[in-house]
Amino acid sequence: MNQFVVQKHRATTLHYDFRIQIEGILKSWAVPRGPSLDPTQKRLAVETEDHPLSYAHFEGQIPEGSYGAGEVIVWDRGECLYPSDPLHQYRQGKIKFILKGEKLKGEFLLLRTGPQSGPKSKWLLMKRDDSHISYEEITRSKPSSVISLRKLED
């Protein structure tokens, strides 16, 4: 089973760290406005460094002076399914996947917008049109951690 996690992270700015398991690691993107269940929304996702699978459970404070210093909660988590080889899709710059999370469900797409890959490359995170769409702003309507039930500001 491949997993995914979305960590709400207040560092220099508030953003959502979107992470999907590919080849035994968590490929990661910073999504400033957070994921959406609205297929008309295209959310900027800036690729960041890979993380170990164990990081999917991290919730707490990253100490001042450390990279990414600030508060982190696990906003969502669950299973990530791929219709074809995810590493090949990643290299092609177009990753199709299905999320079975506590908040995010259904088909999604990550699409690289430029020729380069790796940290700082820009992608778009989009919800595909399926039976799990919603036009509510899920990051506002469901702000709490799926682990501790805390809100980031608590």
Secondary structure, DSSP 4 states (H G I P E B T S, - for coil): -EEEEEEEEESSSEEEEEEEEETTEEEEEEETT---S-TT-EEEEEEEEEE-GGGGG--EEEPTTSTT-EEEEEEEEEEEE-SS-HHHHHHHTEEEEEEEESS-EEEEEEEE-SS--STT-EEEEEE-SSTT---S-HHHHS-S-TTT---TT-
